[in-house]
Amino acid sequence: MSRDGSQVRPAVKTLAPSASKRRLLRLGTVALVLFASPLVAEPQPRTKVVRIVELNPTSGPQEQQRVFRQALRELGYIQGENILIEDRFAAGSEDRLREYAAEAVRFKVDVIVAISSSAIQTAMNATKTIPIVGLNLESDPVASGFVASLARPGGNLTGVFLDLPEVFAKGLQLLKEAIPGIVRVAVLRDPSLGTTAPLRAVEVAARSLGLQHQIVEARGPSDLESAFRATVKGRNSALMVLPSPMFGAHPKLIGDLAARHRLATTSILSHYTEAGLLMSYGPNLYGLYRQAATYVDKILKGAKPGIWRCNGPYSLR
């Protein structure tokens, strides 16, 4: 007690923090600073965006392009993220097709996908270095000079091609079995393609089956009506549609004309039957585009088109 009678409280002794406590304080301070500071993302390596151009002599787009994109997506290529797929439809213009091929070369695209023999030839004339994946149902790639051989194409082209004699022979045989007593069959071709390989294959098959044949032609959709009229006038029992990108873009129109003229009509592509044709024997068109997507994938991963075998469709039915 003090002299004035007040009670004296004992002084509080301040203890210095131990070394371990000081370390904990420092660590806590550092943690607070780290959490309180704005996070700065480390720069990530940019994903390479590959560029593909599809050269197509017809008008579009069509369902085939959606199937092609979906097939590439399933292989890990997302449009706008790591791949840019650009369709170039020439709408029957050879000049436009050449312009699109030259444009693809100027922009140094990674792969050119060429649909039909005309697009393949145009792409090959434009570049000897950019890989080309061809999808061709109209001509023999070796006889056309596109490749040195199917097993080892050489150059910068590979892709999916069709064994024309086998397919047409089987297609005409099935047609003859389906229509007892058939004697004459008309053959619809697109003369703008510049190839006679399918026609020659049909002529050989028709002779072997004892069938007479008449050739009718259509360069564009507006010519199809007159081709069907000529078929009926020629007293043909059936019509076989030869491969053509233009025909392939208008299966419903061909199916409607076949129904209107009550004409048994067949093709090598199965998607025609969905439009009303009597039958087909050959590859599935959408399956061919999916197959072409696997070629693009292999090339983007380093495969060389010149040493990668050209193949036919995975299946015929």
CORQUIUR-V723352 format. One line per field, one symbol per residue. phi: phi as a letter, one per 30 degrees, with the letter a starting at -180 (. if undefined). psi: psi as a letter, one per 30 degrees, with the letter a starting at -180 (. if undefined). A space follows every 10 residues. Layout:
phi->???
psi->???
//
This chain:
phi->.dddjddcdd ddddcddddd dddddddddd dddddddddc dddcddddcd bbcccbdcca dbdedddddd ddddcjccei cbabcccbcd hicddddddd dddddddhdd bccccjdddd ddddddacbd dbccbbccbd ddddidbdad dbeiicbblc bcddeddddd ddddddddbe idbbbcbcbc dddibceddd ddddddddci cdbbcbbadb edddeddddd ddddhddabc cddaeddddb dddddddddd chcdbbbdcd ddddcjddaa blddeddddd dddddeeddd cjdcddcced cdedaba
psi->klegflkkkk kkkkkkklee eeeeeeeeee eeeeefkkkj kkkkkkkkjl kkkkkkfala llfeeeeeee eeefggjkkf egkjkkkjkf hgjeeeeeee eeeeeefhle kkjjjleeee eeeeffkgek kkjkjjgflj feefgelele eielbgkaak lkjeeeeeee eeeeeeefjk gkekkljklj fffgkgeeee eeeeeeefgh klkkkllkfl effeeeeeee eeeghkflkk jlkkeeeffh eeeeeeeeee ghkkkllfkf feffgglell jalkeeeeee eeeeeeeeef gfkkefgkkk lalelk.
//
